[in-house]
Every structure is written in structure tokens, then in C-alpha cells.
Amino acid sequence: MNWTRRQALWAGGSIGAAALLSACGGGKNDPASSPADSAGTPRRGGTLRIGALGRASATTRDPHGTQANESDYLIIALVYDTLTAPGLKDNTVGRLASRWTPSDDLKTWRFTLAEGAAFHDGSPVTADDVVWSLRRLRNTPAGAARLPGIKAENITVGGKDTVVLVSDQPNAELPLLTRLSTFVLKKDTADKAIAGAPGTGPFKLDWFRSGNARLLRNDKWHGGPVHLDAVEVTMFESPQAMANALLGGQIDLASNVGAVAARSAASRKDIQLVRRPNDMAMPVVMRAADGPFADVRVREAMKLAVDRETMVKQVLSGYGTVANDILGTGDPAYAKDIPQRKRDLAKAGKLLAEAGFDLSRTYELVTTEDVPGLAESATLFAEQAREAGVRIKVVKQESGAFYDKTWLKGQLYTTYWGTNDSVVFFASKTMVTGAGQGEAGWSDPQFDAAYRKVTSTPDKKARAAALHELQRIEHEKSGYLLWGMADGIDLAGPKVRNLPELPGYGRVQLEHVWLAR
């Protein structure tokens, strides 16, 4: 599991609580890219050559599997549709579903399929296909995390074009969850046939070889006209190799290339630099369940030891913003009025002394090199913590070993989220008691109560108050030290127009991209 798997599991932009109750999508008139960036009338035709990160050893073709390569996820997201997607005007918009309505108790949601939705072989998409696909997804190892609180048997057909999802608990954010990996295949597709199974997306697969692929325009896509004739995806194992290919003219777009490449290309007038603010979080995780960081005073001390401005400047080369230990900075309901935590070594030392923290030992901080800047952030944080008297040794692990041995288990480690989703989304995934990705092993009754109130209260004012309380508790007590948010960065050639502006799944919606002459 690496960055792309995170994006596959938790893709999408931000969403406000009230927006989810609008009960309607707008996929066709609310694209993830902005018409203001089109720089002219869209032109039909041409092949977009795009580079994406990946490793040949981690290649997968299964849309419900573990997409360990960004190149794989890009291909899958262009060939298959999810039920919903992030949008610019409305945070959750229709993709394969055209609208959705909740029951009064917010447990039952009915999704209506888009008119004219069809597979690439021409056969219509039915509710049976969607139910079969969602149940297949739900029964994968990661399915419980992707559709939390929804049992496979509670995904049913509600009519010819209607799918019904019933949650164990009230869930006002359920439409957001269907943006994740709800890719739809034909009912009863055999596992051995998945690699070549027809999708419903804006592009259809022409060929796939060793992680590279060519996709052709789907002229009958239900979402409207697609401008490009084709998309060619080339897999690169390093951001630098991908950036060099762009600068050398071998590709037109370097996807998620990172701050170092952005800095190198900043002086090139023939290269477009596309920044998606607050695109990725790289927090330090402190285990709250047990061990040396179980005392809330110790966790606060560690949060006070970090110099956030320096971290953003050095680790992200300035391509990012300072954060305040609350995941979901892009949420319209993000609590900006909670005072920004600043570095205070004196207070950090006092808290460590009160907690009886052992300053004589050295603590390991485990990290990986899965994404640019992650290991560097661990090294710089270790240096800063030393000024508070805490000795930290940075240990680098290979990605596979990290997720087998450290993730969800370690006492102190770095993690990353390749999306900037809602506050409640992150709470449901990582912080409520029993969360599927409880990275810090944190459990707090007050936090759980605030979460339940947010997800079960239709009244907007009451929900907003509960959401603010949830963020206050997270800021004060959680095991996340979120020092900053990294910008997502694409580099593009001069002919590329109308690239998506949204993170996660929104970033790979290329149907509105076009090429100038």
C-alpha cells in the first residue's frame, strides 16, 4: 500500500455537512476542472501523453483491488465510473448516479443511475450490475473501510435504475463514501476476466503493457462529450524521471510530480505549473492507546515542539501551508477559529516533565520514501524534537514492510493522505473508536459523541456546533501531529488545456481536458 492506494481509498475534495443533504448530484454541469482555465474554445482530437508514478512489480488491473500504483489508479478511474465524484461548485456530484435521497433517519439512501449509462460494449448499466459491484467491493479486504457501516446484504436493488444502501447507523456523509472506489463492472464478471472487463467511463482500454496503457475516447459516455481522442499513460518509477520526460517532450503531463520538480521547472516559460493547494497531508502519528505517547500531555508537547513554518519551507519548498493538527483542512466547515498551535519549547518541556516522559531513551520514528518529502519531514521533525529534549532516531522502511509491521501498530511513524477530504470523513476513517484505519489507536468518548451527533443530526446549526466540538477535541487530544499540507503539483506542456483543479479522484477526471494546436 502506498500513496496511490490512499488516493484510491480516500479520493476526493472537501465536502461540507450541509452539502451532503442536498440529495442531488451535478456531475454533468459541475466538472472537476474550471472553464476559466480553458484559454479558448475546446478542440476535439489529439492524444494526451501523461506520466504517472508506479512500479512494475505492483501493477494491478482490478478496480476493487489494491491500487499500489498511481498509474494503475489513473487508468482504472478513466475506464470505470464511481457512483459520485468531487466537483467544484457542489462538493459531491453525480458520476454514474444522477441523484440520491436519504430517509428521514439518514440510514437509507437511494441512488438513481444516470440516464443512458452504458458499458463500453453497448449494454446498459443496471441496478443489478451496481449492486453486484458494490457487494464485490464490500467483500474485499479493504471494502469495510471503503463502505463503513454498510453490510453487503444491505446493498440492494430498489428498482430498474435504483440502488439502495442501508447503513447500520445514521450517516449524513454516505454519498461522499461512494466517491471512493465504487467502480462498476458487469454483474458476475469472473475474476480471471476482470483485466479486460468493459467499463462505463469516458475512455475505454485499447491496450495495456507492463503498467503502460493507451485509452480511446468513449463517444457514447453518459457524462457528455469527451474532447481527447486518446490518453496514453506511461509509468515512471521516480518523479525526477517523469519530470525529465516532460522537459524533454516525451510526455505532455507529469502527474503529481512534487515540489522538487516544480522548483526545477519554475523558470521554464513553456511549462505550465498546476498547483492544487492543500492536496496531501503527511502527519506524524503518535500511538495514543499505549506506550510512551499514551499520555495526552506528551502528545501536546510533541505538537508544541515542531516548527511548522520551517517544515513547510524546507520539506515542501514552500509549496504548501501550515496546518493545525486537524485533518480535513479543505472542508468548508473547517474550524479556522481554533487558535493556531505555535512552537513553544518551554511549555513542551514542562508538559514532558509533568508526564514523567523518559528523556534518557531514544525513540524510533518510522518512515518510508513512498512520496516526495515524507522521509525528509521525519528527519527535520527529529531535529526539532531534539531541541525539546526528545531524542528521535529516524528509521526508513520499505513500503511493504511498513504496512505489514508498522502501520496501525507503531508507536511513532509518518503517514500520508493523498486527498484533503472532510473533517468527518477523516474522523470516521481514523479517529472514532473502532475506526478501520485507526492509525493512532485513539479512543475518546467525547469525540465519539460529537461524531455521532454530526452524522445523525439533520439540523444544520446543531450539526455545525457538533462539528466544531469534534475538531476542538481532535486538536487538543488526538494522536495526529499535522504540521502542514502539501500542494499537489502537475507539470504540463504548453498545449494542454483545462486540467482538473481538484485533488484525489477529482484530479484524474480528464474528460474535459483538451489540446490546443
C-alpha positions, 0 to 999 in steps of 0.5 A: 500500500502506498500513496496511490492506494490512499488516493484510491481509498480516500479520493476526493475534495472537501465536502461540507455537512450541509452539502451532503443533504442536498440529495442531488448530484451535478456531475454533468454541469459541475466538472472537476476542472474550471472553464476559466482555465480553458484559454479558448474554445475546446478542440476535439482530437489529439492524444494526451501523453501523461506520466504517472508514478508506479512500479512494475512489480505492483501493477494491478488491473482490478478496480476493487483491488489494491491500487499500489500504483498511481498509474494503475489508479489513473487508468482504472478511474478513466475506464470505470465510473464511481457512483459520485465524484468531487466537483467544484461548485457542489462538493459531491456530484453525480458520476454514474448516479444522477441523484440520491435521497436519504430517509428521514433517519439518514440510514437509507439512501437511494441512488438513481443511475444516470440516464443512458449509462452504458458499458463500453460494449453497448449494454446498459448499466443496471441496478443489478450490475451496481449492486453486484459491484458494490457487494464485490467491493464490500467483500474485499479486504479493504471494502469495510473501510471503503463502505463503513457501516454498510453490510453487503446484504444491505446493498440492494436493488430498489428498482430498474435504475435504483440502488439502495444502501442501508447503513447500520447507523445514521450517516449524513456523509454516505454519498461522499463514501461512494466517491471512493472506489465504487467502480462498476463492472458487469454483474458476475464478471469472473475474476480471471476476466476482470483485466479486460472487463468493459467499463462505463467511463469516458475512455475505454482500454485499447491496450495495456503493457507492463503498467503502460496503457493507451485509452480511446475516447468513449463517444457514447459516455453518459457524462457528455462529450469527451474532447481527447481522442486518446490518453496514453499513460506511461509509468515512471518509477521516480518523479525526477524521471517523469519530470525529465520526460516532460522537459524533454517532450516525451510526455505532455503531463507529469502527474503529481510530480512534487515540489522538487520538480516544480522548483526545477521547472519554475523558470521554464516559460513553456511549462505550465505549473498546476498547483492544487493547494492543500492536496496531501497531508503527511502527519506524524502519528503518535500511538495514543492507546499505549506506550510512551505517547499514551499520555495526552500531555506528551502528545501536546508537547510533541505538537508544541515542539515542531516548527511548522513554518520551517517544515513547510519551507524546507520539506515542501519548498514552500509549496504548501501551508501550515496546518493545525493538527486537524485533518480535513483542512479543505472542508468548508466547515473547517474550524479556522477559529481554533487558535493556531498551535505555535512552537513553544519549547518551554511549555513542551518541556514542562508538559514532558516533565509533568508526564514523567516522559523518559528523556534518557531513551531514544525513540524510533520514528518510522518512515518510508520514501513512498512520496516526495518529502515524507522521509525528509519531514521525519528527519527535520521533525527529529531535529526539532524534537531534539531541541525539546529534549526528545531524542528521535532516531529516524528509521526508513522502511520499505513500503511493504514492510511498513504496512505489514509491521508498522502501520496501525501498530507503531508507536511513532511513524509518518503517514500520508493522505493523498486527498484533503477530504472532510473533517468527518470523513477523516474522523470516521476513517481514523479517529472514532473508536473502532475506526478501520484505519485507526492509525493512532489507536485513539479512543475518546468518548467525547469525540465519539459523541460529537461524531455521532451527533454530526452524522445523525443530526439533520439540523444544520446549526446543531450539526455545525456546533457538533462539528466544531466540538469534534475538531476542538477535541481532535486538536487538543487530544488526538494522536495526529501531529499535522504540521502542514499540507502539501500542494499537489503539483502537475507539470504540463506542456504548453498545449494542454488545456483545462486540467482538473483543479481538484485533488484525489479522484477529482484530479484524474477526471480528464474528460474535459481536458483538451489540446490546443494546436 
